Amino acid sequence: MRPLQTTPTQTPAPAAPAWLRPARVLATVLLLAALAALGVRHAGDMHRLLDARPLYVGAMVLCVLGVRVAHSQIVRGTLAEFGHRLPGFEVFALSVLAAVPNLFVPRSGFGTLALALRARHGVPFAISTSLVLPLAALDLIVISAVGLAVQAGVVGLAHPHAPIIAAVFAVSLLAGCVALLVRVPMRLPFGPPRLRAFFERFDAAWVQLRGSRRFVLRGVSLLAGMCALRLLRLQLAFGALDFTPDLAGLVVASLLGDLMFLFAFTPGALGLREAAIVYGAELAGVSPAASLAAAILDRLVMTGTILVTAQLSAWRLFGARGRDA
């Protein structure tokens, strides 16, 4: 496949509406309040967090790192198709560093990564941001297809929440297929020349990725691996607290939580993923209190691992350059 030709002049994406940020802050506060109320209501198992098994927690840390490695390989392999071949460790380190602002500002991770790739390697902003739509579409398809398959083949629809969860998976699967298969041209017929050029490059990169079988196969396999690692991490969280959920129900609850990362309007899907896991607690055969405790442990381990790894990555990437200067 021939690399996409780009020009060095880039234009940043249009700014978000002014009302969006206050709305996200309000939604985050409301979700955290709801999660706190749920924690007070189901506080019976919160004390187990202090007695979590260290070996299980250590294994959860490895799962977090595995997810970041898989994500960096998707980005690195896709950029190689556009002629930008970057070192594996550097893409991993930048991916981890970009995950930090996502813990505080919703959906800021990929934009931060795109800026870092442009600053360090001259990767056009339109190329980096063009990865967002196809990866989100593939992620929706993988998560929803597996979730529906597990529900139809193992869990069934007899549980009270099962029909609603199945409907969420079905709608998400349809949305992912439409986003991947139906092309909507992203070219502006009028406007500032630089903005029009940005959308033209974005549209050309999007078309190239949609037609790349290599990108689809790589993306599906690595995204499936990321889902498996997040499932294992959640299972380890339950095990660290001496809970034994049903595996099939846990798969559905974990995948429902994964969807929240894609639909997140709160930092790092804070509150949304935990609420989804608690909502699927009955399918996993555990109490809401147990699911909430496991979800909180999962969140703490993920956040702590990203922050520590980001600090080490920053030291590795920029420390030597600072000493040489």
C-alpha positions as CSV (number, residue, x, y, z in Angstrom):
1,M,0.0,0.0,0.0
2,R,1.4,3.4,-1.0
3,P,1.9,5.9,1.9
4,L,-0.6,8.8,2.0
5,Q,1.1,12.0,0.7
6,T,0.8,14.8,3.2
7,T,1.9,18.4,3.4
8,P,3.7,19.9,6.4
9,T,1.1,22.6,7.1
10,Q,-1.5,21.4,9.5
11,T,-4.6,22.9,11.0
12,P,-5.9,21.8,14.4
13,A,-9.4,20.4,14.7
14,P,-12.3,22.8,15.4
15,A,-12.8,23.7,19.1
16,A,-15.6,22.0,21.0
17,P,-18.7,24.1,21.8
18,A,-18.4,26.3,24.9
19,W,-21.3,24.5,26.7
20,L,-19.7,21.1,26.4
21,R,-17.1,21.4,29.1
22,P,-19.5,22.6,31.9
23,A,-21.9,19.9,30.9
24,R,-19.1,17.2,31.2
25,V,-18.1,18.6,34.6
26,L,-21.7,18.6,35.8
27,A,-22.2,15.0,34.5
28,T,-19.0,13.9,36.2
29,V,-20.1,15.4,39.5
30,L,-23.5,13.8,39.3
31,L,-22.1,10.4,38.5
32,L,-19.6,10.6,41.3
33,A,-22.4,11.6,43.7
34,A,-24.4,8.6,42.5
35,L,-21.4,6.3,42.8
36,A,-20.8,7.6,46.3
37,A,-24.4,7.0,47.3
38,L,-24.2,3.5,45.9
39,G,-21.0,3.0,47.9
40,V,-22.7,4.1,51.1
41,R,-25.6,1.8,50.4
42,H,-23.4,-1.2,49.6
43,A,-20.5,-0.4,52.0
44,G,-20.5,-3.9,53.4
45,D,-17.6,-5.1,51.3
46,M,-15.6,-1.9,51.0
47,H,-13.3,-3.0,53.8
48,R,-12.0,-5.8,51.7
49,L,-10.1,-3.2,49.6
50,L,-7.6,-2.9,52.4
51,D,-7.0,-6.7,52.4
52,A,-6.7,-7.2,48.6
53,R,-4.2,-10.0,47.7
54,P,-0.9,-8.5,46.6
55,L,-0.2,-11.2,44.0
56,Y,-3.6,-10.6,42.3
57,V,-3.0,-6.8,42.3
58,G,0.4,-7.4,40.8
59,A,-1.2,-9.4,38.0
60,M,-3.7,-6.7,37.5
61,V,-0.8,-4.2,36.9
62,L,0.6,-6.5,34.2
63,C,-2.9,-6.5,32.5
64,V,-2.9,-2.7,32.5
65,L,0.5,-2.7,30.9
66,G,-0.6,-5.3,28.4
67,V,-3.5,-3.1,27.3
68,R,-1.2,-0.1,26.8
69,V,1.2,-2.3,24.8
70,A,-1.6,-3.5,22.5
71,H,-2.9,0.0,22.0
72,S,0.6,1.3,21.1
73,Q,1.0,-1.6,18.6
74,I,-2.3,-0.6,16.9
75,V,-1.1,3.0,16.6
76,R,2.4,2.0,15.5
77,G,1.3,-0.5,12.9
78,T,-1.3,1.9,11.4
79,L,1.1,4.8,11.2
80,A,3.5,2.5,9.4
81,E,0.9,2.1,6.6
82,F,1.1,5.9,6.1
83,G,4.9,5.8,5.9
84,H,5.6,6.8,9.5
85,R,7.8,4.0,11.0
86,L,8.4,4.8,14.7
87,P,10.3,3.0,17.5
88,G,8.1,0.6,19.4
89,F,9.1,1.8,22.9
90,E,8.6,5.4,22.0
91,V,5.0,4.8,20.7
92,F,4.3,2.9,23.9
93,A,5.7,5.6,26.1
94,L,3.8,8.3,24.3
95,S,0.6,6.2,24.4
96,V,1.0,5.9,28.2
97,L,1.7,9.6,28.6
98,A,-1.3,10.5,26.5
99,A,-3.5,8.4,28.8
100,V,-2.8,10.7,31.7
101,P,-4.8,13.7,30.6
102,N,-7.6,11.3,29.7
103,L,-7.9,10.6,33.4
104,F,-8.8,14.3,34.0
105,V,-10.3,15.5,30.7
106,P,-12.8,13.3,28.7
107,R,-11.5,12.0,25.3
108,S,-8.3,14.0,25.5
109,G,-5.9,11.1,25.2
110,F,-5.8,10.7,21.4
111,G,-5.6,14.4,20.8
112,T,-2.6,14.5,23.2
113,L,-1.0,11.6,21.4
114,A,-1.5,13.2,18.0
115,L,0.2,16.4,19.2
116,A,3.1,14.5,20.6
117,L,3.6,12.5,17.4
118,R,3.5,15.7,15.4
119,A,6.0,17.5,17.6
120,R,8.5,14.6,17.8
121,H,8.2,13.0,14.4
122,G,6.2,15.3,12.2
123,V,3.2,13.0,11.9
124,P,0.4,15.1,10.4
125,F,-2.4,15.9,12.9
126,A,-5.0,14.8,10.3
127,I,-3.3,11.4,10.0
128,S,-3.2,10.7,13.8
129,T,-6.8,11.8,14.4
130,S,-8.0,9.8,11.5
131,L,-7.3,6.7,13.6
132,V,-10.0,7.6,16.1
133,L,-13.1,6.8,14.0
134,P,-12.1,3.4,12.5
135,L,-10.7,2.2,15.8
136,A,-13.8,3.2,17.7
137,A,-16.0,1.4,15.1
138,L,-13.9,-1.8,15.3
139,D,-14.0,-1.6,19.1
140,L,-17.8,-1.3,19.0
141,I,-18.0,-4.3,16.7
142,V,-15.7,-6.5,18.7
143,I,-17.2,-5.7,22.1
144,S,-20.8,-5.9,21.0
145,A,-20.5,-9.0,18.9
146,V,-18.7,-11.0,21.7
147,G,-21.2,-9.6,24.2
148,L,-24.2,-10.7,22.2
149,A,-22.7,-14.1,21.4
150,V,-22.0,-14.8,25.1
151,Q,-25.5,-13.7,26.1
152,A,-27.2,-15.7,23.4
153,G,-25.1,-18.8,23.9
154,V,-24.5,-19.0,27.6
155,V,-26.2,-16.4,29.8
156,G,-29.6,-16.1,28.0
157,L,-32.2,-13.4,28.5
158,A,-33.9,-14.7,31.6
159,H,-32.1,-12.4,34.0
160,P,-33.9,-9.1,34.7
161,H,-31.2,-6.9,33.2
162,A,-30.3,-9.2,30.3
163,P,-32.7,-7.8,27.7
164,I,-31.6,-4.2,28.3
165,I,-27.9,-5.2,28.1
166,A,-28.5,-7.2,24.9
167,A,-30.3,-4.2,23.4
168,V,-27.3,-2.0,24.2
169,F,-24.9,-4.5,22.6
170,A,-27.2,-4.8,19.5
171,V,-27.4,-1.0,19.0
172,S,-23.7,-0.6,19.5
173,L,-23.0,-3.4,17.0
174,L,-25.2,-1.7,14.4
175,A,-23.6,1.7,15.0
176,G,-20.1,0.2,14.6
177,C,-21.0,-1.5,11.3
178,V,-22.6,1.6,9.9
179,A,-19.6,3.7,10.9
180,L,-17.2,1.3,9.3
181,L,-19.1,0.4,6.1
182,V,-21.0,3.7,5.3
183,R,-18.7,6.4,4.1
184,V,-19.8,10.0,4.7
185,P,-17.4,12.4,2.8
186,M,-15.7,14.8,5.2
187,R,-14.7,17.5,2.8
188,L,-15.7,21.1,3.2
189,P,-17.0,22.8,0.1
190,F,-16.2,26.2,1.6
191,G,-14.3,27.7,4.5
192,P,-10.7,28.7,5.3
193,P,-8.2,27.0,3.0
194,R,-6.2,25.5,5.9
195,L,-9.3,24.0,7.5
196,R,-10.5,22.6,4.2
197,A,-7.0,21.1,3.7
198,F,-7.2,19.5,7.1
199,F,-10.5,17.8,6.4
200,E,-9.3,16.6,3.0
201,R,-6.3,14.9,4.5
202,F,-8.5,13.5,7.2
203,D,-11.0,12.1,4.7
204,A,-8.2,10.6,2.5
205,A,-6.6,8.9,5.5
206,W,-10.1,7.6,6.7
207,V,-10.7,6.1,3.2
208,Q,-7.3,4.4,3.1
209,L,-7.9,2.8,6.5
210,R,-11.4,1.6,5.6
211,G,-10.0,-0.2,2.6
212,S,-7.0,-1.8,4.4
213,R,-7.5,-5.4,5.2
214,R,-4.3,-5.4,7.2
215,F,-5.5,-2.6,9.4
216,V,-8.9,-4.3,10.0
217,L,-7.2,-7.7,10.9
218,R,-4.6,-6.1,13.1
219,G,-7.2,-3.9,14.8
220,V,-9.7,-6.7,15.5
221,S,-7.1,-9.0,16.9
222,L,-5.4,-6.5,19.1
223,L,-8.7,-4.9,20.3
224,A,-10.0,-8.4,21.1
225,G,-6.8,-9.0,23.1
226,M,-7.4,-5.7,25.0
227,C,-10.9,-6.8,25.9
228,A,-9.5,-10.1,27.1
229,L,-6.9,-8.4,29.3
230,R,-9.5,-6.0,30.8
231,L,-11.7,-9.1,31.5
232,L,-8.8,-10.9,33.2
233,R,-8.0,-7.7,35.2
234,L,-11.6,-7.5,36.4
235,Q,-11.6,-11.2,37.3
236,L,-8.4,-10.7,39.2
237,A,-10.0,-7.8,41.1
238,F,-12.8,-10.1,42.2
239,G,-10.3,-12.8,43.2
240,A,-8.2,-10.3,45.1
241,L,-11.2,-9.6,47.3
242,D,-12.2,-13.3,47.6
243,F,-15.2,-13.2,45.3
244,T,-15.9,-15.8,42.7
245,P,-18.2,-14.5,40.0
246,D,-19.7,-16.6,37.2
247,L,-17.3,-16.4,34.2
248,A,-20.0,-15.9,31.5
249,G,-21.8,-13.2,33.4
250,L,-18.5,-11.5,34.2
251,V,-17.7,-11.4,30.5
252,V,-20.9,-9.6,29.8
253,A,-20.4,-7.2,32.7
254,S,-16.8,-6.5,31.6
255,L,-17.7,-5.9,28.0
256,L,-20.6,-3.6,29.1
257,G,-18.0,-1.6,31.1
258,D,-15.7,-1.5,28.0
259,L,-18.5,0.1,26.1
260,M,-18.4,3.0,28.6
261,F,-14.9,3.8,27.5
262,L,-16.2,4.5,24.0
263,F,-19.3,6.5,25.1
264,A,-17.5,8.3,28.0
265,F,-18.3,11.9,28.6
266,T,-16.5,11.7,32.0
267,P,-12.7,11.5,32.5
268,G,-11.6,7.9,31.8
269,A,-15.3,6.8,31.9
270,L,-15.1,7.5,35.6
271,G,-18.4,6.3,37.2
272,L,-19.7,5.0,33.9
273,R,-17.6,1.8,33.8
274,E,-18.2,1.2,37.5
275,A,-21.9,1.7,37.1
276,A,-22.0,-0.7,34.2
277,I,-20.1,-3.4,36.2
278,V,-22.5,-3.0,39.1
279,Y,-25.5,-3.2,36.8
280,G,-24.2,-6.5,35.4
281,A,-23.6,-7.9,38.9
282,E,-26.6,-10.2,38.8
283,L,-25.5,-11.8,35.6
284,A,-22.1,-12.5,37.2
285,G,-23.8,-14.1,40.3
286,V,-22.4,-11.6,42.8
287,S,-23.9,-8.9,44.9
288,P,-23.8,-5.2,43.8
289,A,-21.6,-4.5,46.8
290,A,-19.0,-7.1,45.6
291,S,-19.1,-5.7,42.1
292,L,-18.7,-2.1,43.3
293,A,-15.7,-3.1,45.4
294,A,-14.1,-5.0,42.5
295,A,-14.8,-2.1,40.1
296,I,-13.2,0.4,42.5
297,L,-10.1,-1.8,42.9
298,D,-9.9,-2.1,39.1
299,R,-10.0,1.7,38.8
300,L,-7.4,2.3,41.5
301,V,-5.0,-0.2,40.0
302,M,-5.5,1.1,36.4
303,T,-5.0,4.7,37.5
304,G,-2.0,4.1,39.6
305,T,-0.3,2.0,37.0
306,I,-0.8,4.6,34.3
307,L,0.5,7.4,36.5
308,V,3.6,5.5,37.6
309,T,4.4,4.2,34.1
310,A,3.9,7.6,32.6
311,Q,6.4,9.1,35.0
312,L,8.9,6.4,34.2
313,S,8.3,6.8,30.5
314,A,8.8,10.6,30.6
315,W,12.1,10.0,32.5
316,R,13.2,7.5,29.8
317,L,12.1,9.6,26.8
318,F,13.2,13.1,28.0
319,G,15.6,12.5,30.9
320,A,18.6,11.7,28.7
321,R,18.0,14.6,26.4
322,G,17.8,16.9,29.4
323,R,21.1,15.7,30.9
324,D,22.8,16.1,27.5
325,A,21.6,19.6,27.3
